[in-house]
Amino acid sequence: MAVELLSEDERRRRGAAIQKLHYDWAVRQADAGVDGPVPSGRPDPSDYNLHVPDLEAGGDALDEFFDAYNKIVGDDT
């Protein structure tokens, strides 16, 4: 497979789209209860456990995320 060199504008567009996709997806996961424990004394809502949706989301949710990610980067495999 040949290496594809993207323009700076396209890299920025894709990066912004991936960031928005991930943020929106992670919020939906947290709203659905895929959220880890928060140590006492942390503010509510907490920023402590932002990684939990990525690590504990179900297979269907991960498929949804990666299908959308692949559309952004143009990977149809």
C-alpha positions as a printed NumPy array, in Angstrom:
array([[  0.   ,   0.   ,   0.   ],
       [  1.339,   3.39 ,  -0.936],
       [  1.744,   6.097,   1.647],
       [ -0.833,   8.857,   1.336],
       [  0.384,  12.337,   2.207],
       [ -2.483,  14.578,   3.218],
       [ -2.511,  18.334,   3.059],
       [ -2.333,  20.23 ,   6.315],
       [ -5.93 ,  21.385,   5.818],
       [ -7.118,  17.793,   5.371],
       [ -5.2  ,  16.62 ,   8.447],
       [ -6.779,  19.419,  10.462],
       [-10.257,  18.634,   9.11 ],
       [ -9.917,  14.954,   9.93 ],
       [ -8.435,  15.639,  13.347],
       [-11.263,  18.013,  14.253],
       [-13.866,  15.534,  12.99 ],
       [-12.307,  12.684,  15.002],
       [-12.138,  14.85 ,  18.127],
       [-15.833,  15.768,  17.795],
       [-16.797,  12.165,  17.049],
       [-14.968,  10.912,  20.123],
       [-16.33 ,  13.62 ,  22.406],
       [-19.932,  13.046,  21.307],
       [-19.543,   9.268,  21.527],
       [-17.935,   9.382,  24.987],
       [-20.715,  11.657,  26.282],
       [-23.322,   9.165,  25.02 ],
       [-21.444,   6.339,  26.735],
       [-21.268,   8.238,  30.024],
       [-24.974,   9.128,  29.73 ],
       [-25.692,   5.409,  29.246],
       [-23.861,   4.616,  32.473],
       [-20.499,   3.523,  31.072],
       [-18.649,   5.526,  33.659],
       [-16.163,   4.463,  36.284],
       [-15.851,   5.218,  39.971],
       [-14.878,   8.699,  41.038],
       [-12.706,   9.217,  44.113],
       [-14.334,  11.214,  46.87 ],
       [-13.655,  14.927,  46.766],
       [-13.76 ,  15.217,  42.966],
       [-16.158,  17.774,  41.448],
       [-19.396,  16.643,  39.839],
       [-19.32 ,  16.045,  36.953],
       [-15.838,  14.668,  37.388],
       [-12.978,  14.9  ,  34.943],
       [-11.194,  12.066,  36.734],
       [-12.551,   9.131,  34.781],
       [-12.65 ,  10.412,  31.207],
       [-10.961,   7.251,  29.918],
       [-13.6  ,   4.824,  31.202],
       [-15.982,   4.936,  28.185],
       [-13.096,   4.006,  25.874],
       [-12.022,   1.085,  28.049],
       [-15.391,  -0.313,  29.103],
       [-17.797,   0.404,  26.241],
       [-19.615,  -2.579,  24.808],
       [-18.773,  -4.131,  21.457],
       [-21.715,  -2.538,  19.65 ],
       [-20.729,   0.914,  20.895],
       [-17.109,   0.373,  19.853],
       [-18.233,  -0.841,  16.422],
       [-20.32 ,   2.334,  16.095],
       [-17.335,   4.492,  17.002],
       [-14.864,   2.766,  14.688],
       [-17.31 ,   2.654,  11.775],
       [-17.724,   6.43 ,  12.058],
       [-13.948,   6.855,  12.496],
       [-13.289,   4.837,   9.339],
       [-15.676,   7.061,   7.384],
       [-13.717,  10.128,   8.491],
       [-10.338,   8.711,   7.492],
       [-11.667,   7.069,   4.351],
       [-10.908,   3.487,   5.373],
       [-13.667,   1.216,   4.095],
       [-12.09 ,  -2.032,   5.302]])
